[in-house]
Amino acid sequence: MTPAPQVLFVTSNRIGDCVISSGVIREIGRQFPGAAITVACGRPPAPFFRAAPGVERIIILDKKPMSGHWFDLWRQVRNTRWDLVIDIRGSALAWLVPTRRRVVYTRQWETGVSKVEMVTRLTGADAPLDPEIFLDDTARREAAAVIDPQLAAGTGPGPIIALAPIAHQPGKSWPADRWGQLVERLKADPRFDGWRFMPVGGPGDRPPATPALEAAGDRGIDCVGKGDILCSAAAIDRAALFVGNDSGLMHVAAALGRPTLGLFGPTQWWLYGPWGPRTATVASNETRGQFAPIEDLTVDRVFSAVVDLYEAWPEGRPGPTP
């Protein structure tokens, strides 16, 4: 029996970058049918790969002083004869392990196209490598355990708008109080009568989500710090619309096919915007190559962009059946 091709995929420690490059998993399967895939990534995005097709092993890279995490990874992969190594982080490790073929990121691949297109070109794929979230039953059960009791309480079931009021890089977070103001505007709009408002985030994201939850009142669903990133993804998959800062959860929502609005300040929305036909961005400066603080983004502009998204994708309402 011919042994399965061995493929090492070194991806990011950041959630958003892992989602952007997640289409590589399917492409490996196309180029190497039946491949046994080992994924090396950071701890926060690791759950993304537990149900990914062909993935047999996940190696978590916890950052260590003096780049010790790379040495740990090298020790774990050096004795395998790889058929393919794909390294989107451009590390030296990709050149230090034996393999028949290497695909290694360098800055030469940065040509002004979106990051999804860049990854597509890097791997030599024939078609765009659309990001994909590999949900499993565990994530769906965990999300249901959080959402369903809250849907039954308060004002009862209704379409959900998921909100991600956090971004962990400086300058990316729209002020927390404006999320509360946005929720108040949406609650008062007849188009969102009966809708529920669901902030989503990790354990450390409670403070930025508080104004939105307080504004939502009995129409709020608290999904902040309730599970790992795949649980959060399963929660977002229950939503009819998603609005979030330029963050990993924004890319998650787009990859799930949820109508997604991304909020951008001094970052490159033309490179890092949500990928897919049901996506939109609103930026503090809409001119490509120019920037402004995200604080320049008004509640009026974001509200109008949410309404535009609502009107553009009516078939997304009231969301998938739990």
N, C-alpha and C positions, 0 to 999 in steps of 0.2 A: 504494500500500500504506500502510495506516495505521501510523504509527510506534508503537512500544511505549510504554506509559505509563512515565514515569520516576519512580522512588520512591527517596527517601533515607531510610535507617533509621539513626539515630544511637543507638547502644547503649553499653553500659558498657565500662569498662576492666577490670572484675572478671569472673572466670570465672563465679562463681555467678550474678551478675545477668544476664549474657549468656544463661545457660541458662534462667533463670526467664522471660526475655522472648523466648526463641527461637520460641515459637508465633506471634509476630508475622509471621514469614516466610511461613508458610502462609496467614495471614489476608490479607496483602498480595496473594497470588496469588488469593484468593477475591474480594477487592474489586476488584482490577485484573488480570484475566486477561492473561497474557503480559507482565506488568510486567518491566522491566529494573531490578533492585534494586541500589543502591549502599549498602553497609554501612560505617559509620564506627565503629570500636571500638578498644580497647586492643590492644597487641601479643600478650599471652598468650592471649586468647580468639579471636584472628583466625582460626586454623585451623578453628574451628567452622563457618565460613561458606563455606569453599572449595568444598564440594559441596552447599551449600544450594540448593534449587530457585529459579531466577529471579535468583540473585545473579550479577551480571556484573562487579562491581568491589568491592574491599575497600580502604578507606582506613584505614591504621593511625595512631592518635593516640598518639604518644609525648609524654608530658607535658613541657612546656617552661616556663621561667620567664615570669612575667608573662602567663600564659595564652596563650603564643605558639602552642600546638598548635591552639587554636580559630581563630586567624588563618590558620594554614596550611590548615586544613580549609575555611574560608570561601573562600580563593583557589581551591581545587580544585573547589568546587561552585557558585560564584556565577554562572557563565555558563550553567548549565543551567536550562531552564524546567521545574521539577519539577511533576508532577501531585499528588504527596503527599510531605510530610515528616513522619516520625514521630520524635520525639525523646524518649526515655524518661529522658534526663538533665536535661531542662528547661533547656537552655542558651539563651543569647541568640541563638546562630547560627540557630536555627529561625525566628526572626523577621526575619532579615537576608537570607535567600535567597528568590528569587521562587518561589512555588508556588501551585497552585490551592487546596490544602487543607493545613492544619497540624493535627497532633495532638501536643501538647506537654505533658509531665508538669509538674505543680505539686503542692505539698504538699496541695492541696485534695483530691487523689485518695486520700490516706491516710485511710481511714475504718475501719481496724481489721480489714479482710479480708486474706486471704493475698496475697502479692505477685503470684501468678499471677492471682488474681481481680481485683486492681487493674489489671494490664496488660490483661486482658480488657475491663474496663469502659472503660478509657482509649481503646481502639481501636474500641469499639462493636461488638465481635464478638457473635454470637448464642449461642455456646457457649464454654465455657472453652478458653483457648488453651493446651492441654497442651504443656509443654516437649518439645522434640525434639532429638536429636543426629543430625546428618547425617554418618554414617560413610561413608568411601570405601574403595576397595580398597587405596590406599596405607597408610592407617592400619591396616587389618587385617593387611597384610603386615608392617608394622613391629612390630605387637604380637606376631604369630606368631613373628617372628625372635627376640624376647625370651623369650616364654613357652615355646614348643615344646621347645627344647633343655633347659630347666630341668624341664619336665614329664617328659621322657624320663629325666632323671637323678634322683638321690636315691631317693625311694620309688616313683617311677613316676607315671603319670597318675592323677588323681583329681579329684573336685569341688574347685572353687576358692572360697575365701572371700577377697574383696578387702578390704583395710584401708587407710584413709586417716588416718594418725595425726597429720596436720598441719592447721593452720589459721593463716592469716597475720595474723589480727587478734588483739590481746591478749585473753586470757581465754577464747579458744575452744578451746584445745588441751588435751585430756585428757592428764595426765602420761605421758610416754613410757614410764616403767617399768611403768605399768599396762597398756599395750598388750602388753608382754611377758608379764605375769601373765595377761591374758585369753587369749593364745595358749596358754599352758601349760594353762589350765583347759579350753579347747576340745580340745586334743590328748588330754587324759585322758578326755574324754567319749566313750562308745561311739558316739554319734550322729555324731560327726565323725571316726570311724575312717577313715583313708585320705585325708582331705581335705588339700588344700594351702593354704598361707597366703601371700597375695600383697600385700605393701604396695605402694601406688601413690602416686606423687608426682613433683614436679618436681626439678630438679637441686639445689636448696637444701634439700631435705626429708630428706636422708640421716640426720642425727642423730636426729630423732624416730622414724624407722622402724627404727633399729638394734636396740632391745630386742625388737621383734616378730620381726625376722629371726633374731636370735640364739636366741630361744625356739623358733622354728619349726624350726631346724636343717635336716636334709635334706628336710623337708617345706615349706621356704620357697621362694618364687619372688620374686626381686628385680626389681621393676618401678619402681624409684625413679630418676628422672632419665634414663630410657632413650629419651625421645622427646618430641614436643610434646603439647599437651593432647588432640589428637584420637587420637594413639597411645595415650595413657592411657585415653581413653574406649573404644577398641577392646579394650584389655586388660580393662577392667571388664566389657565385654560378654561376656567369656568366663567370668565368675564366676557361681556359683549364688547367692551372698549377698554383700552389701556392708555394711560397718560403717565409719563415719567420723565425724570431727568435723563441726561446722557449717561446711561449706566448699564450694567449687565442685565438688569431686569427688563430694560427697554428692548435689548436684543432678544431676550427670552420671549417676550410677548410677540415680537415680529416673527420669530422662527416658528411659533405656534400658530401663526396665521391670524392672530387677533388684530383687529384694526388698532393701529398703534400710533400714538403721537409722541415724538421725542422733543424735549425742551433743551435748547442749546444756548450757551453763552459764548465764552472765549475758546471754543473748541471747533474742530473742523467738521461741521455737519455734512459736508459733501463727501467726506471720507468715512466718517463713523456714524452716519445716520442709519436708522433702522432699515433693514433690507426686506424688500418684498412689495407686492402690489397694493397691500392694504396698509401702507405706512405713510406718515407725513412728519414733517419737522416744522417747528417754529423757533426762530433764532433771534437773539437780541440784535444781531446785525445780519440781514439776509443777503448781503453782498459777499459772494465767494472771495475768500482771501482777506476779508476784513472782519474785525471782531469788536465786541462790546461786552461789558459786564452783564452777567445773566440778570442782575438786578434791573437792567433796562427793559426787561421783558415784563410787560404789564399784565395784570389780570384780564383786562379787556381783550388783549391779543390772544392770550391762551384760551380764554372762554370761546372766542370766535373760532379758533382752530379746532377745539373740541366739537363744537357744533358742526363745523364743516366735515369732520371725520364721521360724526353721527349721520349726517345727511348722505355722505358718499357710500356708506355700507349698511343700508337698512336690513339686508339679509342677515347681518351679524346679530340682530336683536331677536329675541332676548338672550341669546347665548346658547351654548350647547347644553343639552340635558345632562344633569349630574349623573 
